[in-house]
Structures are given as C-alpha cells and as structure tokens.
Amino acid sequence: MSGRLAGHHVAVLLGGLSSEREVSLVSGAACARALENLGARVTRVDAGRDLAQVLTALKPDVCFNALHGEWGEDGCVQGVLETLGLPYTHCGVLASALAMDKAKSKAVLAAAGVTVPGGGLFNRFEAARDHVMPPPYVVKPNAEGSSVGVFLVFDGANRPPQDIVAPQWTFGEEVMIEPFIDGLELAVAVMDGKALTVTEIVPTTGFYDYEAKYGEGGSEHVVPARMPDEDFQAALRMAEMAHAAIGCRGVTRSDLRYDPVKRNLVLLEVNTQPGMTPTSLVPEQAAHLGVTFDDLVCWIVEDAYARGGAGGRTQERQPSG
C-alpha cells in the first residue's frame, strides 16, 4: 500500500472562502495525511483569491480538491484548475455548478426520472412574511451545503423563520422551500458510477443540521440502512441515476429521505465533494465494503489522473436527461 503515489506531488486544496471552511480544513487534513501515507509529496494549500498564482508557482502533478461550499465546490475553482491545465479530483466545472444550484439540479434530476421534492425558489422576504406552503416544510439556501442555513418549519408553526431576513443572512436573496418528507435520512455514496451502500442517519438532535453532521455524537450512522431490500435497491439505483444525470465523475454522495410507512423515497440533492472528515459518510461506506480510507483517497487521485492525464485537460461528462 505504502508508496503507491511515491514521486507524485499533490496539492491539497483546503479551507477556502465559504461558510464550510472549518469542515474543509478537517477534510483536507485527513486526505493530506492519507496521501503522505501513500508516499506522495503533499503541499497543503489554503485556497484564497491568489490560488492561480500559488499553483503556478508550486507546479503540482495533481490537485486534491477538499474544498466545500461556495467557490470551491460550485465550479469556480474547477474553472481555475482547467485554465491551469492541472488534473483535479471530483467533478468538473459544469457538474459542480449544476449540483450546487439546488433549483436547477432538481429540474435536471426530475427530467431524468429521479423523484425529488416539490417546492421552489422564493424571495426570502416574501418567505419570511407568511407561509408560502402549508407546514411542515424546509427552508434552505439555494447554493449552500453541510446543512448551513437550513430551517425546518414544523406543523402548526405560527410564522416562518425570521433568520432568513436577519442582517447576518449571507446566503442570497432567494431561498429554496420544499415539503418536509417525514421518515428516515439516508445517504448513498457513488464511486465511479456505482453506488456503494445505503446509510441510515439517526440525528441525536432531532434534525440532521450542521451540528448533527459534524459535532461529536451528533448522529448515529447505521450501515446498511434498516429498510426493505426492494427500497434499499431503489435508493442505490436513484443515487446512480442522479450521479449520471448531473454529469458527475469520481465520488459523490446523494442525500435522500425515506418514509417507511408510505415507502416513499425522495432524493434531496447530490454532493459533488462529499466530506472526508472522521465522521463522514463516504469513507464510512467505503470501509463497510473493505476499502480503507487511504485506498479511497488513492483511488480518487488515480481517477483524477485517468480523466485528466498528467497536466492535460480534464474530461467531463455531460448531464443526461
């Protein structure tokens, strides 16, 4: 195992400018350690506005993109890397931008036959004045990840969340509002187009928010998920369909909701750069199938090479559907 990436210079992009900076720092640190275990020469790059100049000076063989959220995950950094002609991990410009925009990606997913929630985009001030749909419903930014800025409006709530019109709100003028799907929170990792398994997420806080995702003991992960095999297989297929519809490559994670009473399965979104923290879902699913964290990181880098070549332009799949 050791030495598989010996002689390779890998720039790990971490930190960045988004609200998910802290998560990215943890993901990037874990991946950097794995790459060093594999024998690679690793440079940790806290990605700022001078990223192009920094990478031009470094001249890495490949970039491991461990950034999360705006700028790092939405196609912007991918465009910089394309311009520099550097191979990089995870999805390309188009798939990254599309997956980050919840409204546009849901339209593509629905056209491809993937079941998605209803709802749509609303001006945040309009959404704060009165309920735009009967509770329970979910309010979230249209282009954020890690459950940042997400609110659950419960049945019987007198008014919508007022946080979306607070001065500190920085997530855009429109919010995505969709019906709340009762039941289980599920996640499915897709690696090279093939779904790994289904994780059932049981938040200890009552709602799978930022703290439940990343806080110590915030949630329990049950692998494989406790559900009928027919629905389990449907979740795997739905994640694979979503991965292909968005035009993804490498490793992604689809988040789903499942009502075990109605046996209703709905895909919420596709994450093109899933977390790689100690509590992250993708490494956990890989480990369940016998793939170590170092092996997973190695595969992600080798996949970047295979698609981009040493210094060549990356190849991106076109969205389907």
N, C-alpha and C positions, 0 to 999 in steps of 0.2 A: 504494500500500500504506500509506504513512505517513498518519496522520490518520484512519484508519477508525474509531477509537474516541475521537476528539477530543471533549472535553466530557464524557466519562464518568469517573466516579470509581469506581475499582476497588480494593477492599480485598483484598490477597493474604494469605491465612491461611497461615502457615508456622511451622516449628519445632514447637511444641506440647509435649505431655507424654509422648509414647510413647518406646519404645526406638528408634524410627526417626526421632527428632528431627533428627539430623545430615543424613540423606538429604533430609528435608523442607526444611531450610534451603537446600540446594543447588537442589532443585526450585523452591522458591518464588522464589529469587533469579533464576533463569533466566527464569521466567514473568513476573516483575515487569519485568525488562529488556525482554522482548518487548512487554509491554503499553505501556511507555513509548515504545518504537519506533512503536507503533500510535497514539500521540497521547493515550493515556489518562492521567488523573491517578491515580497509584498511591500507596496507603498500605500499607506492609508492616506486618502485624500478627502479632507473635509470640504465638500463641494460648495464653492461660492461662485460669485459672478465672474471670477477670473479662471474658471475651470479650463477653458480652452488654452489659455496661456500656460497653466500649470501642467496640463497633459502634454502639450507641445514640448515643453522642457523635459518632462520625465521620459517620454517615448516608451510607454509600456507596450507589452505584446498584446495585452487584452485588458479590458476593464470589467470588473465585477461590480455591477450596479446594485448597491444595497440601499439606495435611497428610497424613501417612501413619500407619497403625497405630492403636492403641487411642485412643479418644476422638475423634480427628479423622476416622477412616475407618469407624467402626463404627456410625454413626447418631446418636451423641451430639451432635456439633457440628451435624449436619444438623438435629436437633430444635431446637437453639437458633436456627438461622437461619430455620427455619419459624415459630417463635414470634415472631421479629422481623419476619417478612414480607419478608425480603430474598431476591431471586433469588440462586442459588448454582450453581456448576458441579458436574459429575459427578452421581453417583446420589443419590437421596433417602434418607429415613430407613430404610424397610423393606428396600430392596435393599442398602443399605450394611451394615445389621446382619446380614442374612442371609448375604451373601457373606463377611463377616468370621468367621462361625462355620462352620468347616470341616465339622463333622459335619452340621449342619442343611442347609447349602448342598449338600453331596453327596447328601443324601436327595432334595432338590428336583431336582437335576440328573439323578439316576438315574430319577426318576419321569417326567422329560421325555424320556427316551430317550438321554441323554448317557452315554457309557461312562466310569465313574470307577473308581478303585482300590477294592479291598476294604478290610478292616480296620475300625477303630472307635476309640472312646474308652476309655481305661484310666486307672485311678488311677496316678499317677506312681510311688508307692512299690511298687505291685504290678508295674509295668512294669520297675522297676529291679531287682527281686529275681530274676526269671527271664524268659527269652524268652517272650512271650505269643503269638508265632508264629515259625515257622522263619525264620532269616535267609536272604537279605538282606531287611531291611525299613527303613523310615524312621520316625523318631520326631520329632514336631514339636508345638509348642503349638497348641491348637485355635483361637486367635484372635490370631495374630501374622502379620506379613508380612515381606518382604525376607529370607526365609530365616533370620530370627532364631530362635535356639534349636533349629535343625534338626540331627539327627544321623542318619547313615547307618550301620546295623549290618551289617557285611559277613558274607558266608557264612563259617562257621567261627568266628565270634566266640564267645569263651568266656562273655561276660556282656554284659548290656545296658549302655547308657551310664549312668554314675553321676552325671553332671552334672545329671540331672533331679531328683535328690534333694539336691543341694548347697544350702547355706544361701542362696546368692545367686540361686537359681532364683525368678523372679518372674512366671512365665507361667501360673499357675493350677495346680489340683490334678489336672486331667485332661490327658492328652496323647493326640494322635491318632497311632495306629500303623497303617501301611498297607504292603502289599507294595512292595518296590522294583521298578520297571519298568525293565528293562535297555534300553539304547539311547540315543536322542537326546533332548536337552532342546529343546523347541520353545516358541515364543510366537506368539500371534496377536492383533493389535490389532483391536478392533471400534469403528467410528466411525459413529454414527447407525444402528446395527443392521447395518452392512455390514462384513464382515471385510476388512482391507487386504491382508495377505500373511502368509507364514509365515517366521519367523526360526529358524534353527538356531543353538543356543548351544553353543559348544565351550569349556568351562572349562579354563583352563591349570593350575588347582589340582587337577584330578581330580574335583571335586564342585562343583556350582553353589551355593556357600554365599554368605554376606554379602560376603566379600572378593572372590569371583569376580564378583558382581553390580556392586559399586561401586568396587573397587580398580582402580587404573591397570593395564591389561594383564591383568586378572583373567579375562577371557574374550574369545573371538573370536565375532563375530556374522556369520553367513553369511545374506545376504538376496539371493534367496529360498532357502529351505532345499533341501538336496540330497536329494530323495525322489521316488518315482514320482508322476506327476501325479494319479493317482486318489487316492492317500493325501494329497497336498497339498490337493486339493479337499475331501477328507473333514475335514481339520483346519480349513479355513475354515468349513465348514458346522457343525462341532461347536462352534466358538467363537461363531458366531452363535446357535446353539440355546441355549448356556449364557447368553449375554447376555440373551436373551429370557426364559429360564426364571427367572432371578433377578429379572427386572423392572428391568433396568438402563436407563440413558439416557446420552447423551453418549459419552465414550470409555472403554473398558475394555480390559483385556488378559487373555487366557486363557493359562495355562501348561499345557503338555501333555508327555507322554512318548511316544516312538515307538520301537518295536522293529522295525528294518528287516528282520530275519530272519523274524520271525513276522508282520510287517506289522500289529502290534498298536498301536492308537492309544488313549491314555487321557488324559482331561482331569483335571488335578490340582486347579485352583482358578481362580476369577475374581477379578481385582484391579479394584476399582471406582475406585481413584485411582492409576493407574499412575505410576511415576516419570517425572519430566520433567527428569532430570539430563543432562549432556552425553553419558553413556554409556547412556542409557535406550533401551528397545526401541521404544516407541510413536513418539517423534519420528523415530527411525531408519527405521521402516517408512513413516511419512508422507513423509519425504524421498525414499525409494526410489520413491514414486509421484508425486513432483513437488510435494509440499506442504511449504513451508518451515516452520521452527519458529514464526515469527511468525504465519503463516497458520493453523497448527494452534491456537495459543493464541487467536487471534482467533475462530476457529470455536467453540471451547469456550465462550468468553464469550458469543458471539451465541446459542449453543444454550441457555445459561442464561437469557438474556433471553426467548427464544422460549417456553421452558417455564414461566417464572415471571412474565414481564411486569415492568415497572418498579415494583418494590415489591409485586408481587402474590404470591399463594401459588403455590408450585411444584406441578406436576402429576407424579405418579409412576405409572409403570406397575405393575400388579400382577404378581407372579410367575406364570408359566404352569406347566402340568404338574401 
